[in-house]
């Protein structure tokens, strides 16, 4: 098969040939370099002299080694002999490290060609126990000599720590600087810890243990980082407590809804927010949850609007029904005149028209739930008294042709159902809608009886 120029077959063949040539060239170059290295080996940095050293030279090397060993306590039991630059080390040591040290020192002597290490490790009880006793005695003497320095360092540490503790105990000073009690306690505790750390640094500097100090601080940093990850949720809750104490979203005795939790605020602590539910139960919510939650406050604005729906028959006049309902709402003593009650048509169905009524109450004087319920009852009664029909559920039944019809029972004329309409509206007393003070009394007793500190402060700004 012919190969066309610039075809894939041509490019593949050329690439294959080039690869073979490159492989052959690299193999040849490697072989040439290997032969070159074998023909001319490089000379080592330390050459052994062709002419052997003289006897006087060996003696000088031996004297030099012996003089060095005589100055080192651990090497006094080791002897050295030199012949033609070869040093033979003999003797006994208590550990292998001493033998290695003698060998390293010998290698540094000029004229030494090699070393024969014949040093033996002593196995006698006295040889091994004596160095330990000497080392222990030396360390005890060092500690005794450093007692005055240790006393100075300990005194400096205690003085600085005491000053930090004294400064942290001045509650009035910190409260004057930071009106927030939680922050003042936090800064006071931090000042005590800082004083202890400064005292430790000064004491170690006096003793000259700066290296140990760096190690301790580095280890403390690693431990602190690990603890930070371990107690991440606790730290988040603690920081949330700080933020809530600085910018408070509610006050004590306020009626709030925090996410799905509703109740009266009892107190704000360094860990949680305490609520008294509307059922009289004690509820604690973590401050980290409160800080991120959606909070609805019913007490901040005492005026609150209620609304309800009533249906009238499709044949009735919805506008007249709305006007009658508005007049009824305005006549109720617990419904505010301003803003005015309102009404509109919500939906129009097949058999009824749904009307929506709205009115405002003051929660300081009226219970919201009671006021709304009585307003619904009053409006319903008035509409029924004026002839408006409040539709009942209607079901349409279809009978197929040929199906037997049920026999009629009765006299032939349907009797009118007894009217459920009330002739006169029952009297309504404004006292019926007064707010319930029982929960507020429970909250007041809870705040007075418990000695737990409350971070809610009337002087702090409110969001």
N, C-alpha and C positions, 0 to 999 in steps of 0.2 A: 504494500500500500504506500503510495507516495506521501511524503511529508511536506506540507505546504509551509512556506515561510510565515513566521509569526503565529503559527497554529499552536494550540495547547500542547500537542505532542512535541513540537520543537522546543517550546519553553521548558517542558518537563525534562527533556533529554539534556538540554544545556544546564539546567539546575543540578541534575544528577551528576553530570561530569564535573561541574565546578566543585561539588561537595567531595567527590572522590579525590580530586587534585588537592583540595585544602587538607583533607585527612592525611594524604601521603606526605604533603609538605610539613605538617605539624609533627608527624612521626619522625621524619628525617631530622627536623630541627631538634627535637627532644633527644634523639640518639647522638647527634653531634655534640650537644651540650653535655651529655653524660660522659662521652669520651673525653671531652675537654677537661671535665672535672677530674676524671681518673688520671689523665696525663699530668695535670698540674694541680695537685691538692693544695688547698690554702693552708698556710702555716698558722698554728695556734698562737693565741696572744702570749702565753707563758711557755717559753721553750726550756727544755732541760739541757743544760750545758753539756757539750761533748767532753770537755775536760772535767773530770771529777773534782769536787772541791777538795781543798787541802785539809789536813788534820787540824790545823789551826782554825780553819773556817768552821769545821764541825764543832770545835770546842767553843767558839764564839756563839754559835747558834744554841748550843746546849746551855751555856752560861746565861744567855739572854732568856731562854725559856724558864730556867730554874729561878731566875730573879723575879720574873713576872709571877710565877706560881707562888713564890714565897710571900708576895704581897697580898694575895687573895686567900682568905681564910678557908674557903671551900676547896682550894686546890693545893694546900700545903702537903697533903699526903700523896700527891702524884709526882712521880719523877720522870725525867726525860733523858734519853740517850740518843746521840746522833752519829750516824755513820754514812758517809757519802751523800749527805743531804736527806737521808731517810731517818725520820724521828720515830722512836719507839716510846710510847707512853705506857707507864706501868704504875700500879698502885690500886687503891680501892676508894670508892665513893659511896655515899648513902643513896644516891639516885642517879638515874641515867642522864638527867639534865646537866649535872656537874661534869660528867664525862664529855658530853657534847660541847660544853662551854670550853673545856680544856683543848679539845680538838680544834675548835674554831679559832681560838687564840693562837695556837701553834701554826695553823695555816697562814696566818698573817705575818709571820716572821720571814724576813728576806733570806733566801737561800734554801728554804725547806722544799724538798721535791715531793715527798709524800709522807704519810703517817701510818704507823702500825699501832692501832689502838688496842692495848691489852689491859685496859683499866677494868677492874672487877667491881661488882656491887657488893658492899659489905652486908652480911646477913646477921651479924651479931646484934644482940638486944641493946647493948650499950651504944654501939655505933649508930643505931637508928633512933634510939630514945633521946640521947644527949642533944642532938640538934633541935629536936622538938622542944625540949625543956629550955634550951638556950633561947630559942625564938620566943617562947612564951614569956620567959623572964624579961627579954628585951622589950616586948610589947607592954608588959605590965609596968616596966620602968617608964616607958614613953607615956602611958596613960597617967601615971602618978605625976610625972613632970608637967603634963598638960592640964592638970586639975585647975590651976589658977586661970588659965585661958578658958577652960570650959565653964568655970564659974562666971567669968565676965560675959561670955556669950549667952549663958542661961539667964543672967541678970538682965541683959539687953532685951532678950526675947520676952521675959516676963513684964518688964516695964512697958514695952510697946504694946503688948497684948492687953495689959491693964488699962492703958490710956484709950485703946480702941473700945474696950468694953465700957469704960466710963463715958466715952463720947456717945456710944450707942444707947446707953441707958437714959440719956437726957431727952425724954419724950417731948417735953415742952419746947426744946430747941428745934427738934425736927418738925413738930407740928407748926411752929411759927414759920419755918422755911417752906414747908409743904402742907397746906391745909388738908389735903386728902390723907386720912388716917392710914389707909392701906399702903400708899406710897411712902409715907413717913416711916412706917414699920419696916418696909422693904429696904429703904436706904439705910436705916439704922442697922439692920442685920448685915447688909453688905459692908458697911464700914467696919463692923466687928471682924468679919472674915478678912478684909483687906489688911487690917492691923495685924492679925495673926500671920498672914503671909509676909508682910514687911518685917515683922520680928524674926521670922524664920530665916529670911534672906540675910538680915544683918548678923544674926548669930552664926550662920555658916560662913559668912565673909570674915568674921572675927577669927574663926577657927581655921580659916584657909581651905575650907571644903567647897570651893566654888565648882569643882568638877562634879562632886556629888550633888550639889544644888542643881546644876543643869540637868543631871540625870533624873532627879526627883521631879523637877518641873516638867520635863518632857514626858515622863511617865504619867504625871497628873493630867497633862493635856490629852494624852491618848485615852486615859480612863474617863476623863470628862466627856470626850467625844463619843465614846461607847455608851456611857450613861445617857447622853443626850438622845441618841437613837432609841435607847431602851425605854426612856420615859418621855417619849415625844408627845403622847396624848396628855400626860400630866403637865408638861411645859406649855402646851397649847391652851389648856384650861387655865393655867396660872396667868398667862399673858392676857387671855380674854378677861379674866377678873380685873386686871389692871386697867384695861381699856374701858370696861363697864363702870369702874369706879371713877374714871376721869370724865367720861361723857355718859351720864346716866340716862337710859331710855325710859325710866319710870321711877315713881316714888313709892314709898310705903303706902299701903291701904288703897292702891289703885287697882281697878278692875281691868285685867289685861287678858289677851289670848296670845300665847307664845306657841307658834305652829298650831298643833291641835290641842294644846293644854290651856285650859281657861281657869282663872281663879283670881283671888285677891293677893296682892304682893305682901309678903310678911317681912322679908329682909333679903339683902344681898350679902353673901359671905365670900370668903376668899376662894371657895371651891364651887359653890352652887347658888342658884336663886331659889328661894323658898316661897311657894305659893300655898294658899288655902283654897282648895277647890270649892265650887258652889255646893258640893255635897258635904262640906266640912272635913275633907280629908287633907292630910299633910303631904305636899308634893315638892320634891327637890329636883331641879333641872340643872345639869352641868352648865357652867358658865360658857364653855366653848360652844355648846348648843344654842344658848341664849344669844351669844354674840352674832351667830350666823343666821338666827331664825328671823322669820317675819313676825313682827309684834304688832298686835292690834290693841290700842288703849281706848277703853270706853269711858274712862274717868276724865281724861284730859279735856275733852269738850263735853260738858254736862248735857247739852241739848242733843237729843237723839231722835231720829225719825223712825216711825213704824209704818208698815204698810200691810194691807190684806186685800183679798179678792172676794167679791160677791157676784153671783150670777142672777140675772133676771130673765123672765121669759122673752122670747124673740118678738112677741107682739107688744111688749111694754115699751114705754118711751124711756130710752137709756139716759137722755139728758135730764129729764125730770127726776129719775132715780138718783143720778149723780148729785143734783142740786139738793135733794132731800137728805142724802147721806152727808154732804158737806155741812148743811145746817145742823145736822145732829152732832157731828164732830165738833163744830164750833161751840155748841152748847155745853159740851163736857168740860167741867172745871179743870181737869188735869191736862187737857190739850192746849198747847200754847196758841195764842192769837197770832203771834209772829214767830216764825213764818206761818202763813195761812195754810190750812189743810187743802189738799189738792185731790183731784180725781180725774180719771180718764178711762176710755174704753180700751180694755186690754185685748180681747179677742171677740170675734163674732162666730158662734158655732151654728150647728144645724137647728138646735132647739133652745139656745140660750145666748145671752150676751154677758160676757164677763167684764165687770167693772173693777177697777183698782182704786182704792182709797189710801191716802197717805196723810199722816199728821205727826206733829212734833211734841215731845214731852221733855220736861226737865228732870233728869235722873236724880238730882239732889232732893226733889220733892215727891217724885213718883217712881214706883217700881215699873220698869219697862215692860216686863211680861204681863203684869196685872193690867196696866193701862191699855196695852194692845188688846188683850182679851175682852175687857169691858167695852172697848170701842167697837169691836166686831159685834158683840152681842147687842149693843144699843143700836147700831146702824141696821142690823138685820131685823130687829123688832120693829123699827120705824117703817122700813120698807114693806114689811108684811102688813102692818096696820093700815098703810095707805093703799093697799090693794095690789101691790107688786108681787108677782109670783116668783118665788125662788125655785127654779126647776129641780125636779127630782130626776134620777136616772131613768131613761126611757129605753125600752128594748122593743125592737120591731120583729114580729113573728110572721113567717110566711108559710102557708099551708098549700101543698100541691093539690091539683085537681083530682078529685076522686077520693081524697082522704076523708075518712069519717070525722065529722065535726063533733066536738064534745057537747053533750046535752046541756042546755042552759038551765041553770039552777036559779031560782028566784021568782019574783012575781011578774017579771016582764019589764018593769021600769027599774032602772038602776037607782039604788038609793045613793044619795050624795054622801060622800065620806065625811066624817066629822072634821070640822075645821080645827087645825092645830095652831091657828093664829091666836096670839095673846091679845086680849082686848085692850089692856093697858100695860105699859112698860113698867117693869119692876123698878122701884126707886133705887137710885144709885147714890152711894155715899162716897165723897172724895177721899175719905179716910181709908177706903178699901185699897187704894193704889199707893199708899205710903211705902217708901222703901223699907226693906227688912234690915234691921240693924243687928240681927243676931250674928251674922258673919263678921261684921266690923267689931263686935264685942269679943268674939273669939280671937280675932287677929290682935286686938289690943292686949288681951290677956297673954297671948303667946309672946308678943314682943316684950311685955313686962316681966314675964316669969323666966324666960330664957336669958341667960347671961351671955349668949353668943353675940359677938360684935357685929354691928350692922354697918356696911359700907355705904348705904344710901344716906346722902347728906343733902339737906335742903339748900345749902350754900353752893353746891356744885351745879354747873350748867346742865340743862336737860336737852336732849336731842329732840 
